[in-house]
Amino acid sequence: MRELGFPETQVLQQLNLKLERDLNFESGRILGSMCTLPHPIANKVILKYLEKNIGDPGLCPATVEIEQDAINMLGDLFDLRPAYGSIVTGGTEANILAFWTAKEMAPLSITKPEFIVPESMHFSFVKAEKMLNLKLVRIPLNHKYKMDEKVIEKAITENTIGIAAVAGSTALGMVDPLEEIAQIAYKYKLYYHIDAAFGGYVMPFLGNTKKKLPQLSFSYPGISSLTIDPHKMGMAPIPAGGIIYTSKELSQKVKVAVHYLSGGKAAHATIVGTRSGASVLAVWALLKHLGKRGYREIVSKTMELTDYFVKQISKLDDYEILIEPDLNVVGFVSRKYPVNELANIIRSKGWAVSLFKTHIRIVFMPHVKKEHIDMFLADLKGI
Ligand code: 0PR
């Protein structure tokens, strides 16, 4: 580090120059990300309230109230009134919190806790497994890339403490049979967590599309918690995740008390300590500004583009989609090249796509437009 700093303009110029190599969403080249260009209102809110630390809640009681309001608006999307929880750093923190809560809820007699999870789980579950000393019991996916409830029931042992399902899987955006799994969780009195980090901001806004998806609703009994990420389809800047619990008791299970804060005594129910109040306010502002109609419009455009891509790629002899998508995520393969070779070729043409063992993943986020997809399809034809 230099003794004497550079002038501001020079530092900003240096950054500009250094960052030229990074991709940006506006280029339309990022086809494999679950994040997107944040909505302008969120950026304004973030800039204005950047200093707020909701980790010292007594300093910002109004922000605390607004967080509760945002959680209630999110809960309301899934028929949960009132809702409990926090705006956190992302899906990883939310999922870890859910597993931690489940562990705290489990009978003390269970010394080797097991959690039933889908093979399609996000790798944050593995982080939770390691941190919390759990054993994940992986349920293989059926031909629709979903968990089968009958297999789940067979996997339950005396050590099982919970079941997790996914609503919008990382690899293919598939939705597990949520209600059937809830029935099992209810029957065996198990904690049931739904990872809707991606699907949470999509499923309530699908409207009258022909997609026949399971209902994501707290109106049926059995659900304990839900991950829903504003920094994915919620249009919020990073970091913004959400954890929602069905009861106050669950939302307080991992609370740690703190006595000395400048705003007075508090209790943290999140993993991070110092926490962005601005992120919380941005999530609230987006929900208020976009409303259901605004999110419905965003989701309907991304779904239209998804359908367009599926139709167009099906016309190409050399390619095949893995499965008809549930949400705005599509997996495809080539008949000519193994999938990793195909990814290399696509990437060499300047497209950022995700590579899974079985397929290439495209996520039709709001920054992806038809002209980008047409260019992408043209490149695919040429391979
Ligand atoms: N649950 C699901 C179903 C997810 O897909 C993800 C992340 C998480 C939880 C964890 O969320 P955080 O990353 O917010 O902690 N899914 C994306 C993925 O793995 C994350 C991502 C986003 C990766 C943008 C790359 C990227 O460019 O694809």
Boltz pocket constraint, residues with backbone or C-beta under 6 A from the ligand:
constraints:
  - pocket:
      binder: B
      contacts: [[A, 32], [A, 33], [A, 34], [A, 35], [A, 89], [A, 90], [A, 91], [A, 92], [A, 93], [A, 95], [A, 122], [A, 124], [A, 166], [A, 168], [A, 169], [A, 170], [A, 195], [A, 196], [A, 197], [A, 198], [A, 229], [A, 241]]
      max_distance: 6.0
